[in-house]
Amino acid sequence: MQPANLLLLTVVLALITYGFAYARSRALAMPLGGIRHLKSLPFYYGARAALWSGIPALIVLALWAAFEGKVIQTLVLGSLPPDSVPQGAGQASLLLSKISNVASGALPVGFVDQSIADAAERLKGLREQSRMLMTALVISVAVLAGFLGWLRVRPKLNARSQVESILKWLFFACAALAILTTVGIIFSVAYETVRFFGQVPFTEFFFGSQWSPQTALRADQVAAEGAFGMIPLFTGTLLISAIAMIVAVPVGLMSAIYLSEYASKRVRGTVKPLLEMLAGIPTVVYGFFAALTVAPFISDLASSLGIDAASQSALAAGGVMGIMIIPFVSSLSDDVINAVPQSLRDGSLALGATQSETMKKVIFPAALPGIMGGVLLAVSRAIGETMIVVMAAGLAANLTANPLEAVTTVTVQIVTLLTGDQEFDSAKTLAAFALGAMLFLATLLLNIIALRIVRKYREQYD
């Protein structure tokens, strides 16, 4: 059984256990004179038994799913002939990918060695056995634990305190899981980044002006000397993000001011949903629009003016990205402006200020911390966008500030480097983690700057 179906079955078993425990608590209360003689309400008895049934089964399912792949891969590699055993982690990754492709039918058996075909059969067999054992174990744990929870239903049992205690620890575990996930991401990226700098000089990555991540796959391969300078990538990222912000921030902020302070309720009720619909359009659709409409229009317009312009340009990608980001700035700014206390507006108007002066001198400064948060979210959205850049700006790592030339961004190169079967011992693949680490630090710096701005102005208006 697939893990998703097994998860659904576990939830169903927990609900069944809840029903039995609920009925048992009411049955035990009847001879005593009713549920008022129970230590807790029947709901808590049922919830306690359901938690007893569901939590252990879900823990077993999570642990099995976490370690299943690694154990199966180790067994498959151990079954290979001595002459086929990979020497390093990179070769092992490529070999396992080939075996998986054969097992899934994506790669015909006739195109690989017999040892690979045998390993693929063993992989399919181990996966089937693992699914059967996982299903049997999870169902057994759910049923047995639910049965024990059902047996322990007693009138004097304080089920409410136990349920609340379990839920408190569940909430704590969820919060800890989020923190540990963040820490794990940081350490995993940092570890691979250190490995990258063990192969590529630190100075070349930070101060190099050429990006051509080519490495030799064989000892006799020529013309595979790579260049790993990140400056062209970050220049392209900042250029496209700046263009997007030039489009999104004024339009989004002005529309928010109009909708919140000047528009009638009828106009606001019509325009605001239409504006927010832009946020629901998939980015690939924006990419189509940028590649098929905006980029050719910019190229033709520049040619008519005697200006050289590439068929794919930073201006096309940044402009369309700015259109995509307008709803983020507008919606958040509108909510923040509406959250400003009405007493500030009334006081300003009572002193003789006009509506425009009230907006500029009172409402906007009071809402500035929230507006900065919306702009920060828009900047993060622009930095992390990939599809529009690929389709409208291209993949060329050009070091230029000309918006009419083709450029690329950090996220596009990360996707390019990690697409397909990769050897994680090569500098080409490890470069993606180094770029991710630098992007993480850049985003962290933006957050720190925005937090300082928010604190500076919030102290004046709280």
N, C-alpha and C positions, 0 to 999 in steps of 0.2 A: 504494500500500500504506500502511496506517495505521502510525503510528510504533510502536505496541505490537507489531504483527506484524513490523515491520522489525527491531525490537530482538530479538525471538525468533529471527528468521532470522539475524541477526548472531551470536548465541550458537551457533546450530547450525553456521554456517560456521567459527567458531572451534574448535568441538569436532572438526569434520572435519579442519581443519588440524592439530589436535593429533594425531589418529590417523595422518595421513600422515607428520608429522615424527617421531613415535614409531617408526613402522615403518622410516623411512629411517635413523634412528640405529642401530637393531638390524641393519639390512641392511649398513650400513657397518662395523659392529663384527664381523660374522661372518668376513670374510677376515683380520682382525687377531687372531682367537682368542677373541672373546667381548666382552661389554660391559665387562669389567674393563679393557679397553684404551681405553675412552672417558674423556674428561676429566670427564664428568658422567654421571649415570644417564639412561637414555632418557626418563624422566618429565620431566626438566628441558628436554630438547630439544623435546619435544612442548609443554610449557607455554610455552616461549619463543616458538615459532611461533604458538601460539594467542593469546598476548598481542600479538604483531605483527599478527595478523589482526584481533583484536577492538578493541583500543584506538583505532587511527586511525579505524575505522569508527564507533565510538561517539562519538568527538569530532566527526566530521562530522555525525552524526545530531543530537547535542545542539546544535551551532551552528546547524544548519538549522532545528530546531524553535524555537530561541530567537529567530531573526530573521525567520522566515517570515511570521508574522502582521503584523509592522510593515511589511515590504516590500510585502506584498499590499495592506495598507490604504493605503499611500502611492500605489501604482499605481491603486487604485480611485478614490481622491479626485482624483488627477490626471486621470482620464478624465471627470470630471463637467463639464458645461457651465459657463461662467464665472458665470452667474447662480445656480448651485446650489452653488458652492464655499462651504463653511462659513467663517465669519470668525474663530472662536476655537476653542480646544481643546475647550471644552464642547459647542459645536454640532457639531464634528467627531465627538465621541464619540456623541452622540445620533443623528447621521446614519448613522454606521457601524453602530450597533445596529439601526437600521431596515433598512438594506441587508442585514445578516446575517439578520434575521428573514424578509425576503422571499426570500433565497436558500435558507433552510432550509424554507420553506413555512409557517412560523408566521404570516406575514402575507400575505394574498392580494394578487396583483399589481394587482387592480382598485382597491385602496384607496390606492395611492401614485402619484406622478407617473411619467411615462415615463422620465425621467432616472434615477430610483431603480430602476425595473425593469431598465433597461439596465445600471446599475452592479451590480445583483444577479447578472445573467447573467455579467458580466465577473468578478465575485468567484468564482462557481462555476467558471468556466473557469480562472482563475488557480490556484485551489486544486487542481484536477485536474492541471494542468501541474506544479505544485510537487510533488505527491505522486509523479508519474512521475519527475521529475528527481531527487528525493531518493532514491527507491528505486534508480534506476540508479547514482547516485553512490555510495551507501553500499555496495551490493553490489560494485561495481567496486573500491572501496578495500579492502574486506575480502578479496576474492579476490586482488588484486594484492599486497597486503601479506602475506597468508598464503603466497602463492607465493614471495615473496622470503625470508620466514622459513624456508620449507621448503628453498630452495636453499642457504641459509647453514648448514645442518646439517653440521658437520665433526667428526671424532673428537677433534681437539685444541681444539675450541671449549669454553670454560668457560661452559656454559649455566646452571649453577647460580648463579654470581655475578651473571649478567645478570638472571636471573629474580628473585633476591632484591633486586637494585637497583631493578628496575621496580616490584616490589611495595612496596618502601619508599617510593618516590615516589608510588605510588597511595595508600598510607595517609596520607602527608603531604597529598596533594591533598584527600582526604576530610575530614581535620581542618581544612584551610584553607577548604574549601567551607562547612563548618558555621559557622566564624567569620565568613567573608565574608557568609553569608546573614544572620546576626544583625546585622552592621554595616549591610547593605543595608536590612534591615527598619527599623532605628533611623533611618537617614538618610531613607528614604522617608517614614516617619511624621513625622519632624521637619520635612521640607520642606513637606509639606501642612499641618502645624500652623502653620508660619510664614505660609503663604498665608491660612489661616483668620484669624489674628490681624491680618492686613492689612485684613480686612473687618469684623471684630467686635472691639470694644475688649477689651483684656486684662482690665480691671476687671469688665466685664459678665460675662465667662465665669467668672471665679473667684469673684466675689462676688454674682452675680445669683441671685435666688431663684425665678425663673420659667424654665421650659423649654418653648418653643413654636417649634421651628425652622422657621418659615415665611418664605420669601423670594419676592419677586415674580418671575414668569417673563416678564412683559411690562411695558413702561413704564407702561401705562395701568391695570394691575391694582391693585385696592384691597384693603384688609384683609389685607395680607400682611406686616405688620411682625412680625418674629420676635423671640423672646426666647431667649437662649443661656446662661442661668445653669446651671452644672453642679451646684450645691449639691443640688437635689432628687434628681438621679440618684445622686450618691455617697451621699447619705443613705439612699436606698432600697437601694443595694448593701450598705452597712454594716449596715443593719437586717436584711435577709434573711440575710446572711452570719453575723451574730451569732446569730440564731435557729438557723441550721443548726449552728453550732459548739456552742451550748448543748445541742443534741440529740445531736450526733455524738461530741463529745469525751468526756463522761462515760460514755456507753454503750459506745463503742468501747474506751476505756481500761479500764473495769471488766471488759468481756468478755475483753480481752487478758490482764489479770491473772489472771482465773479460769482461762482455758484454759491458760496457761503454768505456773501455780503450784499450782492446786488441783484441776483436773479430771483424771480418770483418762484413760488412753490411749484407752479405748473412747469416752468422752464427747468427748474432744478430736477424735478421728478422725471423729466424726459431726457435731459442731456447727461446727467450723471450716470445712469445705467448704460447709455450708449457709449460714453467715454470708457467706462470700466470694461466694456466688452472687448476692448483692445487687449486687455490682459489675458483673455481666454483664448486668443488665437495662437496656435502652435508656432514655435519659432521657425520650424521648417517652412511654414507658409510665408512668414516674413522673409525668409531666405529666398524663396521663389520670387517674391515681389521685388526684392533687392537685385537679384541676378537678372531677371527678365525685363524689368521695367526701369528701375531707378538707375542701375549701372549703365545700361545703354543710353539712357537719356542724358546722364552726366557726360559720358564720352562724346556723344554727338554734339552736345551744347559746347563743350570745350573745343572740339574740332572746328565748329563754326566760328568760334572766337579766335582761332589760330593758336590754341593752347594744346600742348600734348597731354593726353590723358589715357590711362590704361583702361582696358575693357573691364577690369576689376579694380576697384579703388577703395581706399579707406573712407572717402567721403560717402560713397554709396552705403557701405556697411554701417558706418557711424550714424548716418541720417536715418536709416530704417530702424536701427537699434534704438535711437532716440524716440522715434514714434512708438516703438514697443514699450518703452519705459515710461512714457507720459502717464499712463494710469497709476503707476506706483507713486509717482510724485504727487499727482493731483488728488488721488483718494486719501493718502495719508495727510497731506497738507490740509485738505478740506476737513477731515476729522479733527485735526489739531486746532484749526481756527475756530471750529464750532465749539470746541471744548473750553475756549477762553470764557471766563465768567461774564455774564451779561451785565453785571454791575460795572465792569470797566467800560463797556460801551456807553451805558447810560450816564456814567459820571463824565466821560469825555464830551458827549453831546450836550449834557446839561451846562458845561462850562463854555459852550459856544463853538466847539470844534465842528467842522464839517465831517461828513461821512468819510471822505477821502483822508482828511487829517487824522481822524480816529483810526482808520486802518493803518496808516503809515506810522503814527506816533505811539499808538497804544496796542492795538491787536497784534500787529505783525511782530513787534519786539517780544510780546508775551508768548506768542506761538513759535518763536524762532527755535527753541530747543527741539520741539517736535518736528518742525520743518527740516532741521538739520538731520534728524533721524531718518526722515523720508528720503532726503538726498543721499545719505549714506547707503541706504538700502538700494537706491537706484544705481549708485556707483558700483556696489558689489555685484548687482545684476549685470551691469555692463561689462565688468572685468571678467565675469564667469561665462559670458555668452560665447558659444562656439559655432553653431550652425549657420548663423547669418554671416559670420566672418569667413567661413569656408566657402560659402556660395557666392559672396559678393566681394570679398577682399582678396581671396586666393590663399596660396600657401607659401608665397615667396617671402623670405626673410630679408627684406630690404631695410637698410638703415636710412630712413628719410623722414623729413617732416612735411613732405608734400602730400596733401590729402588726395591728390589725383593719381597717385601711384599705388600699386598693389603692395600690401603689407600682410603680415600675419601676427597672431597673438600667442601668448603663452599657452592658453588653454587649447588652442588648435594644435600646437606642436605636441602637447602632452597626449592628446588623442591620437595623433599621427604616430608617435613613437610607441604607443602601447597597442596599436592595432595589429591583429594577426598573431602568429606564433613568434614569440620573442625569447631571446636568451638573456636571462637576468644576470649574467656575468659580464655583459658588454657595456661599454660606456654609453652606447647609443640608447639602450633601454633605461639605464640608470639615470640618464639625463632628465627623463620625465619626472623623476622624484626630486631632483635638484630644482627643476623649474617649479614644481609644486610647493617645495619648501620656501622658495623666494616669493611666490605668489601669496602663500600663507602669511609671511612676514609683512608683505606690503599691505595686505588686508588688515592685519593687526595694527599696523601703524595708522591706517585710516580710522580705525575704531578709536584709537587713543586720542587722535586729534579731535574727532567729533565729540568724544566724551568731555574733553577739556572745554570745548565751545559750549556744550550743553550746560555744564556746571557753572561756567562763567555767567551766562545769562539767566539761568534758573535761580540763582541767588538773589537777583534783583526783583523777581516777580513772584516768588513764593510767598 
